[in-house]
Amino acid sequence: MIEIKVPVLPESVMDATVVKLYVQQGDAVDRDAPVMDLETDKIVLEVPAPETGVISEINTEVGAIVKAMEVLAVLDTSQAAKATEKKPEVTQKNEKSAMPVASPAAEKIAQENNIDLSILTGTGKGRRITKQDVVNLIGQQNIDLPETTKASGKTVLPETVAPEKASTGTSKKTEKPQHREPMSRLRQRIAQRLLQAQQEAAILTTFNEINMQAVIDARAHYKDEFEKRYGARLGFMSFFVKACAQALQNYPIANASIDGNDIIYHDYIDIGIAVSSPRGLVVPVLRDVQNSGFGDIETQILEMAQKARDGTLNLDDLTGGTFSITNGGVFGSMLSTPLLNPPQSAILGMHNISQRAMVENGEIVIRPMMYLALSYDHRLIDGRDAVQFLVSIKQDLEDPSRLLIGL
């Protein structure tokens, strides 16, 4: 008998919620097959079967709150030989009625696009439906989907709709449809941290603008050679990460944090990069960027972005961080005031690049301009340091050669 337990959680994560069960008591499972999904305030953890066998006990249920090392189920490995025999052949009848196992990312995309997962055959391990399986289905132009899949809009809970009733020749007003969904642990945690940031920090934001022409020219000149060498595209983010790392070294107070009445100065620079995922915005952390070159940074960003899209980020990818960067420009944002990511004391907000009329040497010229916003905890960082920090980033990006010589 093997006990299947909640994985060890980091200190900042107190518990997890059981969000999905893939098996029932008596089910046969292969080694590494998914048993259940747990959602923390950061990511969804998949709990696999450690060996081949039969599930003899299930000690939890969907919606239950569990803690690290708590026993979730018991696996009887003595029936490993029977496990293979117990797996029934899927007949044509139950093939259509059984809901196949899908990854959390695949379920999210299927729900958003009204895809019936029962029509898919998974290509993942144990015939599990992956995110790519759903994406491939969406990309097919003339696929014959069931009527339930073709219907648009989310399912409306029947009890929320009041039927129209006739009364003496008139009818009562039909209530507008609505539906209720429990807030995910991730969204709960985001809400909690945003409220915490506003209540516990004296947040102030300073702005500046930069001429992106030099960065655009550098990318155009080196992009092919860079991609050939590092296997990753040379993007804007690596320039900003490098500029921030240099500014944080020059102004270490922006890389510090408050702990009670103490200031903690971090002798390393770990920068969190906000990226989109099927579960919302997540902030994976790039480690020791003070020692990283452009190639290392872009490779890490590419890896983290792919893991975010696939739903495979782990807790180590999301914990820590001494400074953050968020890029609202990819969504078209012109200007915003980013909120701190506690216990960090500063965050840089990037915005979209737009062609604007600027005055240079007494003449009006058109330049690709971007607004930058630095939000910071005024309890720790003085306005002068914040302004000079942002000016340092502006200078490095308008003359990227400064990044090479460390000015």
Residue, then its C-alpha position, 0 to 999 in steps of 0.5 A: m500500500i502506498e499513501i498518495k499525499v499532498p506535495v510539500l508546499p513552500e512556506s508562503v503557501m498554507d494549503a490547497t483546494v482539491v479541484k478535480l478527481y480523475v479516479q474513484q475508489g477501485d479504479a486501476v491507474d498506471r504509474d504517473a497517471p493523474v489522480m487529482d488536481l490541487e489548486t493553490d493561490k499560485i498554480v494548479l498542482e497535478v498529483p500523479a500515481p506513484e506506481t501502477g495499482v488500484i485506488s483502494e481509498i480516497n480520503t478527500e473530495v472536490g472542494a476540500i481544503v488540504k495541507a502539505m503531506e495530508v493523505l489524499a488516497v491510498l494505492d494498492t500496488s499488490q494489484a498492479a497485475k490486476a490493474t491491467e486486466k481491470k481496464p475495460e476496453v472502450t466500446q463505441k458506446n461508452e467512447k462517446s459518453a465518457m468524459p476524457v481526462a484533460s489538462p487544466a489548460a486544455e479545459k480552460i481553453a475548451q470552456e472559453n471556446n465552447i468545445d465539447l471535450s468528449i469529441l476529442t482523442g487525447t495525444g498526451k500520456g494515457r490518452r490525456i487531452t492536452k492544450q495543443d489537442v484543443v488548439n488543433l481542433i479550434g484551428q480546423q476550419n470545417i470540423d463537424l461539431p455537435e450542436t452543443t459545441k456550436a452554441s455560443g455563450k456560457t451555460v446559464l443556471p436554470e434557476t436564475v432565469a424567471p420564465e415569462k408568465a401571462s397574466t390578464g393579457t400582460s406578461k411579467k418582465t423576464e429577469k436577465p440571465q446570470h450565472r455564479e462561479p466560485m472565485s478561483r484560489l488564484r483570483q482570491r490570492i490576487a485580490q488579497r495581495l492587491l488589497q494588501a498592497q494598497q492598505e500596507a504600503a504608501i504607493l506613489t507612482t512617477f512617470n517618464e517617457i522614452n524614445m524607443q528608436a535606438v532599441i528598435d534599431a538594435r533589434a532590427h540589426y541583430k535579431d537574425e544573428f541573435e536568434k541563430r545563436y540563442g534559439a530565441r527572438l531578441g525582444f524588448m523585454s530583455f532590454f528592459v530587464k537589463a536596464c532595470a538590473q543596472a538601475l537596481q544595482n545603482y539604486p539598491i533601495a529599489n531592490a530592498s523590502i521592509d520587514g517590520n522596522d528593518i530594511i532587507y537589502h537583497d544582494y541579488i536581483d530576481i525580477g518577476i515578469a508578468v505574463s498571461s496564462p490560461r488561468g490569468l496573469v502570473v509572475p514567473v521570476l528570472r533569477d540572478v539577472q545581474n549576472s545574465g546576458f541578453g541571451d540568458i534573459e530571452t531564453q528564460i523568458l521564452e521558457m517561462a512564457q511557454k510553461a505559463r501557456d502550458g500550465t506547467l509552472n511550478l511553485d519555485d518558478l513563481t516564488g521570490g522576486t525582488f522587483s517586477i516588470t509588467n507590460g500593459g503595452v501588449f494589450g494596448s495600454m497607453l498609461s497606467t499605475p501598476l500596483l506593488n507585488p508585496p513584499q517588493s517595494a517597486i514595480l515598473g510598468m511598460h506601455n504601448i509604443s506609439q508614433r508621436a510628434m516630439v521636439e528635437n533641436g527646435e524641430i518637430v520630428i516623429r518618434p516611437m515613444m513609450y510611457l514608463a511608470l514606476s510605482y514604489d513604496h514611499r515609506l522606503i524609497d524617496g521621490r528623488d531616488a525613484v525619479q533617478f531610477l526611472v531616468s537611469i532606465k530611460q538613459d540606458l534604453e535611449d542609448p543601449s550601448r550604456l548597458l554594455i559598459g555598465l554606466 
